[in-house]
């Protein structure tokens, strides 16, 4: 699979019509009722998304050769407990990095 296709699959939730329609509706209602709070909330959302991206990048730097999708398949299809523990460790690492980056950034 080419890099462009992987990138488009990864970014698919960002251009999903239903999600965009829901966000636009919420933004419009929020802009009418309380514009300052709406812009503040949008800023915090952008901050969290940015820090989540940074946490994913850092986890890939710390574990560059680990392919989580292979471990997920092994855990689900074959019931491999070791693979499930590897997936759990990766999730805990990403969440720990995310919390650390968010606390450090604020």
Secondary structure as UniProt FT lines:
FT   HELIX           3..11
FT   HELIX           12..15
FT   HELIX           17..33
FT   HELIX           35..62
FT   TURN            63..65
FT   HELIX           68..77
FT   HELIX           81..105
//
